[in-house]
Amino acid sequence: MSPNSETLTREIDEELRTAIVPGSMVHFGTFEIGEGHPEHDPFRMICYTADHRGGLTPSREIAEKAWFRHADRGRVSAIDGMVFDALHEAGRLP
């Protein structure tokens, strides 16, 4: 397991109280907002998909969990909207 995947696995356990299935983590995309965006300072989000064992229980910095569809895109930030679009285009977000 690479140092990056170890860090992400540890963070997922700390924030969502679930275990990532070893070897299932796949880079999904890197999404960026540059300078001059009205909603964000420059920002980069690196996204992965992975299988997990157990439920998802919000913990520490996460106040709640919710399930969204692509139709809910207007309820999320600009960068999350970019991720929603990519997931939808890939057939992973109905």
SULSUL-V108113 format. One record per pair of residues at least 12 apart in sequence whose C-alpha atoms are under 10 Angstrom apart, sorted by the first residue. I is the first residue (numbers start at 1). J is the second residue. D is the distance in whole Angstrom. If there is no record, write none. Layout:
i = [I:I]
j = [J:J]
d = [D:D]
This chain:
i = [1:1:5:5:5:5:5:5:6:6:8:8:8:9:9:9:9:9:12:12:12:12:13:13:13:13:13:14:14:14:14:14:14:15:15:15:15:15:15:15:15:16:16:16:16:16:16:16:16:16:16:16:17:17:17:17:17:17:17:17:18:18:18:18:18:18:18:19:19:19:19:19:19:19:20:20:20:20:20:20:21:21:21:21:22:22:22:23:23:24:24:24:24:24:25:25:25:25:25:26:26:26:26:26:27:27:27:27:27:28:28:28:28:28:28:28:28:28:29:29:29:29:29:29:29:29:30:30:30:30:30:30:30:31:31:31:31:31:31:31:31:31:31:32:32:32:32:32:32:33:33:33:33:37:38:39:39:39:40:40:40:43:44:45:45:45:46:47:68:68:68:69:69:69:69:69:70:70:70:70:70:70:70:70:70:70:71:71:71:71:72:73]
j = [22:23:20:22:23:25:26:48:20:22:20:25:48:21:22:25:50:52:52:56:58:59:52:56:57:58:59:57:58:59:60:61:62:56:57:58:59:60:61:62:63:54:55:56:57:58:59:60:61:62:64:65:53:54:55:56:57:58:59:60:52:53:54:55:56:57:58:50:51:52:53:54:55:56:49:50:51:52:53:54:50:51:52:53:50:51:52:50:51:48:49:50:51:52:48:49:50:51:52:47:48:49:50:51:46:47:48:49:50:46:47:48:49:50:83:86:87:90:45:46:47:48:49:83:86:87:44:45:46:47:48:82:83:43:44:45:46:47:79:80:82:83:86:44:45:46:78:79:82:45:78:79:82:78:78:77:78:79:77:78:79:79:79:79:80:83:83:83:84:93:94:84:88:92:93:94:83:84:85:86:87:88:89:92:93:94:84:88:93:94:84:85]
d = [8:8:10:9:9:8:10:10:10:10:9:9:9:9:9:9:10:10:10:9:10:10:10:9:9:10:9:10:9:7:7:9:10:9:8:6:5:6:7:6:10:10:8:5:5:5:6:8:9:8:10:9:10:8:8:6:5:7:7:10:7:6:6:6:6:7:10:10:9:5:5:7:9:9:10:7:6:4:6:9:7:5:5:7:9:8:9:8:9:10:8:5:6:8:6:6:4:7:10:9:5:5:6:10:8:6:4:7:9:8:5:5:6:10:9:9:9:10:8:6:5:7:9:8:8:10:7:6:4:6:9:10:9:8:6:5:6:8:7:9:7:7:10:4:6:9:10:7:9:9:8:7:9:9:10:8:7:9:9:8:9:8:8:8:9:9:10:8:9:8:9:8:9:10:6:6:10:6:7:10:8:6:10:10:6:6:9:10:10:8:9:8]
